[in-house]
């Protein structure tokens, strides 16, 4: 019986969960909207299969929670669940981290290392931000998905693992395939049954359910505290588009809980930036009215866009040259271009 965040998940001998979708709340997957229920029903069906899965959705929609649900509701529940953020691994170390290496395989390889694919043997390997994999790592992953074999760096022969791969991304992989940044054959291997995790703004009615659940959990953790949410606050929360999705809602509830006076959660009128989002604007918003984290994120985004545009302008639109001059790898620089919706053709030739 696996333990998740202190919650016991009951499964039968076949790996099924009694009572259907309600038990997904044990994985913090909570909601009753049609879009959410469509996704969770598919997660439950996939838990009984043994194919690669591609989870798609915006940041904060719960892709790792969904991956854990697939793993722990299935027959692999007693085997390892190995999560890895591909975007957090330096490009030159991706293959070593995934597939391991032998002693002396490269300069700093003072001893052999078992890779994550081998560590996940019999269980599940969760590849978050799979779009960040280098071209060479994509080829190695494709081979593993085809026949379960891989070669650690510096090894003379191949090794074998029965790890199931669940990948996740918030990127448009089809567009990356068209741009040549992601292999089409790997995409089709991963996307046999893609699962779309809907953003919170498309989950009508789920904000209230989630907020109430977070409030209950916080009260249990803290041994007491506010027990209800002010109706006007709840109305504004349901109206807010939640660009950070469930993760943002959880952070807002935790902050409101810790700062609450009395037994009721009330948010300040400008706490969610309601007026700006309701009008679709926000250009004239006072940055001091935003939270520290939101203001910092906006400042960073503005800096990144200005930096990329200037680098492209100075390189006449040549992406490779702009990346070299910026001290960044071309793939990373390309992701910044895509992230900020920059049309490199405006700066001259594309390269």
C-alpha positions in Angstrom: 0.0 0.0 0.0 1.9 3.1 -1.2 2.0 6.2 1.0 1.5 9.6 -0.6 1.8 12.7 1.5 0.6 10.8 4.5 -2.4 9.4 2.7 -3.0 5.7 2.3 -4.1 4.7 -1.2 -6.1 1.5 -1.1 -5.8 -0.7 -4.2 -7.1 -4.2 -4.9 -5.0 -7.2 -6.2 -5.6 -6.1 -9.8 -4.3 -2.6 -9.1 -7.7 -1.0 -9.4 -9.1 1.6 -7.0 -12.5 1.0 -5.5 -15.3 3.6 -6.0 -13.9 5.1 -9.1 -12.6 8.6 -9.5 -13.3 9.8 -6.0 -10.1 8.2 -4.8 -8.0 10.4 -7.0 -8.4 13.0 -4.2 -5.7 11.0 -2.4 -3.3 12.3 -5.1 -4.6 15.9 -4.6 -6.5 15.5 -7.9 -9.7 17.2 -6.9 -12.5 18.5 -9.2 -16.0 17.8 -10.6 -15.9 19.9 -13.8 -16.5 18.0 -17.1 -13.0 18.9 -18.4 -11.3 17.6 -15.3 -13.4 14.4 -15.1 -12.6 13.6 -18.7 -8.9 13.8 -17.9 -9.0 11.8 -14.7 -11.1 9.0 -16.2 -8.4 8.7 -18.8 -5.7 8.6 -16.1 -7.5 5.7 -14.4 -7.7 3.7 -17.6 -4.0 4.3 -18.4 -3.0 3.1 -15.0 -4.0 -0.4 -16.1 -2.0 -0.2 -19.3 1.7 -0.5 -19.9 2.3 2.1 -22.6 4.2 5.4 -22.6 2.0 8.4 -21.7 2.3 12.1 -22.6 0.8 14.5 -20.1 0.1 18.0 -21.6 -0.9 21.1 -19.8 0.1 24.5 -18.5 2.4 25.0 -15.6 0.7 24.3 -12.3 -2.1 22.0 -13.7 -0.8 18.9 -11.8 1.1 16.9 -14.3 3.4 15.2 -11.8 0.4 14.4 -9.6 -1.3 12.8 -12.6 1.9 10.8 -13.3 2.0 9.6 -9.7 -1.7 8.6 -9.9 -1.1 6.5 -13.0 1.9 4.8 -11.3 0.3 4.1 -7.9 -3.0 3.0 -9.2 -1.4 0.4 -11.4 0.5 -2.9 -11.1 3.8 -1.0 -10.7 2.8 0.7 -7.5 5.3 -1.2 -5.4 8.2 -0.4 -7.7 10.1 2.9 -7.9 8.6 6.1 -9.2 11.6 8.2 -10.4 10.8 11.9 -11.3 13.3 14.0 -13.3 13.0 17.6 -14.5 14.7 17.4 -17.9 14.9 21.2 -18.1 17.0 21.3 -14.9 19.8 19.1 -16.1 22.7 20.7 -18.0 22.6 19.6 -21.6 26.0 17.9 -21.4 24.9 15.8 -18.5 21.4 14.6 -19.7 22.5 11.3 -21.2 24.7 10.5 -18.2 21.8 11.2 -15.8 19.3 9.2 -17.8 21.4 6.3 -18.9 24.4 6.3 -16.5 28.1 6.1 -17.3 31.1 3.9 -16.8 34.2 5.0 -14.9 36.4 7.1 -17.2 33.6 7.7 -19.7 34.5 11.4 -19.5 36.8 13.7 -17.6 34.9 13.8 -14.3 33.6 10.2 -14.4 35.7 9.0 -11.5 33.4 6.1 -10.8 30.5 4.4 -12.6 27.0 5.8 -12.1 23.7 4.0 -12.5 21.3 6.1 -14.6 17.7 7.0 -13.8 16.4 4.6 -16.5 18.0 1.7 -14.6 16.9 3.0 -11.3 13.3 3.0 -12.5 13.5 -0.6 -13.7 10.1 -2.3 -13.1 8.6 1.1 -12.1 8.0 4.4 -13.7 10.3 7.1 -15.1 8.6 10.5 -15.1 10.2 12.9 -17.6 9.0 16.4 -16.9 9.7 19.1 -19.5 10.6 16.4 -22.0 10.8 19.1 -24.7 14.1 20.2 -23.1 15.9 17.0 -24.0 18.9 17.5 -26.4 18.6 15.9 -29.9 21.1 13.2 -28.9 19.2 12.4 -25.8 16.0 12.2 -27.8 17.6 9.6 -30.0 18.7 7.5 -27.0 15.2 7.8 -25.4 13.6 6.7 -28.7 15.7 3.6 -28.8 14.8 2.7 -25.2 11.1 3.2 -25.9 11.4 0.9 -28.9 13.1 -2.1 -27.3 13.8 -1.3 -23.7 17.6 -1.2 -24.2 20.1 1.6 -23.6 23.8 2.0 -23.5 25.5 3.8 -20.5 28.1 6.3 -21.6 31.4 4.5 -22.0 29.9 1.0 -21.9 30.7 -1.6 -24.6 27.3 -3.3 -24.5 23.7 -2.4 -24.0 21.6 -2.7 -20.8 17.9 -3.4 -20.3 15.2 -1.8 -18.2 11.4 -2.4 -18.0 10.8 1.1 -16.8 7.6 2.7 -18.0 8.0 6.3 -19.3 5.5 9.0 -18.5 6.5 12.3 -20.1 5.1 15.8 -19.5 5.3 19.1 -21.2 3.7 22.5 -21.3 5.1 23.2 -24.8 3.5 22.7 -28.2 5.3 19.6 -29.3 3.7 19.6 -32.7 5.1 23.0 -33.4 8.5 21.9 -32.1 8.4 19.0 -34.4 7.7 21.3 -37.4 10.6 23.5 -36.3 12.9 20.5 -36.1 13.5 21.0 -32.4 11.8 17.7 -31.4 11.9 14.4 -33.2 8.6 13.4 -34.8 9.2 9.7 -34.2 9.8 10.3 -30.5 6.7 12.4 -30.3 4.6 9.7 -31.8 6.1 7.1 -29.4 5.2 9.3 -26.4 1.8 10.5 -27.6 0.1 7.1 -28.1 -2.5 8.3 -25.6 -1.9 12.0 -24.8 -3.7 13.4 -21.7 -4.6 17.0 -21.6 -4.8 18.5 -18.1 -7.1 21.5 -18.4 -6.1 24.9 -16.9 -8.1 26.0 -13.9 -9.9 28.7 -15.9 -11.6 25.9 -17.9 -12.7 24.0 -14.9 -16.0 25.6 -14.0 -16.8 25.2 -10.3 -13.6 23.5 -9.3 -12.0 26.6 -7.7 -14.4 26.4 -4.7 -13.8 22.7 -4.3 -10.1 23.1 -4.4 -10.0 26.2 -2.1 -12.1 24.4 0.5 -9.9 21.3 0.3 -6.8 23.4 0.7 -8.4 25.2 3.7 -9.2 21.9 5.4 -5.8 20.6 4.8 -4.1 23.7 6.2 -6.3 23.6 9.3 -5.3 20.0 9.9 -1.6 20.8 9.5 -1.7 23.8 11.8 -4.1 22.4 14.4 -6.8 25.0 13.8 -7.4 28.2 12.0 -9.9 29.8 9.6 -12.7 27.4 8.8 -14.5 29.1 6.0 -14.1 31.5 3.0 -15.9 34.8 2.8 -18.6 34.5 0.0 -17.4 37.6 -1.8 -13.8 36.4 -1.7 -15.0 33.0 -3.1 -16.9 34.8 -5.9 -13.8 36.8 -6.9 -11.7 33.7 -6.8 -14.0 31.9 -9.1 -13.9 34.9 -11.5 -10.1 35.1 -11.5 -8.4 33.3 -14.4 -5.6 31.7 -12.3 -2.6 32.0 -14.8 -0.6 29.8 -12.4 -3.4 27.3 -12.2 -3.8 25.0 -9.1 -0.3 25.7 -7.8 -1.2 29.5 -7.7 -4.5 28.8 -6.0 -2.7 26.6 -3.3 -0.2 29.4 -2.7 -2.9 32.1 -2.4 -4.8 29.9 0.1 -1.7 29.2 2.2 -0.9 32.9 2.4 -4.4 33.9 3.1 -4.7 31.2 5.8 -1.5 32.3 7.6 -2.5 36.0 7.5 -6.2 35.6 8.3 -7.8 37.3 11.3 -10.6 35.3 12.9 -12.3 32.2 11.4 -12.9 33.5 7.9 -10.6 33.8 4.8 -10.9 37.3 3.2 -8.8 38.6 0.4 -8.1 42.2 -0.1 -9.9 43.8 -3.1 -6.7 43.9 -5.2 -5.2 40.7 -4.0 -5.9 38.8 -7.3 -5.8 41.8 -9.7 -9.4 41.2 -10.5 -10.0 44.4 -12.4 -7.0 43.9 -14.7 -7.8 40.3 -15.6 -11.6 41.0 -16.0 -10.9 43.7 -18.5 -8.2 41.7 -20.3 -5.7 44.4 -19.5 -3.1 45.0 -16.9 -0.7 47.3 -18.8 -1.2 50.2 -16.3 -1.2 48.1 -13.2 0.9 49.4 -10.3 3.7 46.8 -9.8 3.6 47.4 -6.0 0.1 46.1 -5.9 1.2 42.7 -7.0 2.7 40.1 -4.8 6.5 40.0 -4.6 6.7 36.8 -6.6 4.4 38.0 -9.3 6.3 41.3 -9.6 9.6 39.5 -9.8 8.3 37.1 -12.4 7.1 40.0 -14.5 10.4 41.9 -14.2 12.3 38.8 -15.2 10.0 38.2 -18.2 10.5 41.8 -19.3 14.2 41.5 -19.0 14.3 38.2 -20.9 12.3 39.6 -23.8 14.4 42.8 -24.1 17.6 40.8 -23.9 16.5 38.3 -26.6 15.2 41.1 -28.9 18.5 43.0 -28.6 20.6 39.9 -29.2 18.6 39.1 -32.4 18.8 42.7 -33.6 22.6 42.7 -33.2 22.8 39.4 -35.0 20.5 40.3 -37.9 18.1 37.5 -36.8 20.7 34.8 -36.8 19.7 32.6 -33.8 22.9 30.6 -33.6 25.0 33.8 -33.6 22.7 35.5 -31.1 22.9 32.4 -28.8 26.7 32.3 -29.0 27.0 36.0 -28.2 24.7 35.6 -25.3 26.6 32.7 -23.8 23.6 30.4 -24.2 23.1 27.1 -26.0 21.0 27.5 -29.2 18.2 25.3 -27.9 17.9 27.3 -24.7 17.9 30.6 -26.7 15.3 29.1 -29.0 13.1 28.3 -26.1 13.3 31.9 -24.9 12.2 33.1 -28.4 9.2 30.8 -28.3 8.4 31.6 -24.7 8.0 35.3 -25.5 6.4 34.9 -28.9 9.2 36.8 -30.7 9.2 36.7 -34.5 12.8 36.4 -35.4 12.1 37.2 -39.0 11.5 40.8 -38.0 15.2 41.1 -37.2 16.6 39.9 -40.6 17.7 36.4 -41.8 16.7 33.4 -39.7 19.5 31.0 -38.7 
